[in-house]
Amino acid sequence: MSSVNVARQQWEEGNRRFESQAGNPELYLPLLEQLDVVLEELRKRVGERFTLEQLADVYGGSDRWLKEAVEERMDSPGWIRELSVVQDAAFHNYAKGATDYVP
């Protein structure tokens, strides 16, 4: 299985976990704020034209810079616990803009 397929599976699972919180506004609203931060960072780092392989490459090294980006902009305590879910959900959503994206 290719690294892109593995990454997409992780992104899909993270997105499912992210969306499972939608019924709990107390948890979901801060997650949405984090998602916005991560998507903004992806736009800066990946741009508008990219392939799934390029996105998967960025995903491989994203832990550090995403943590820094969210840390700079989030005031709520405990956000670090959910960062991997937010990270995967953001990549899942951003992947839909890839030039070679197929659902």
Secondary structure, 3 states (H helix, E strand, C coil): CCHHHHHHHHHHHHHHHHHCCCCCHHHHHHHHHHHHHHHHHHHHHHCCCCCHHHHHHHHHCHHHHHHHHHHHHCCCCCHHHHHHHHHHHHHHHHHCCCCCCCC
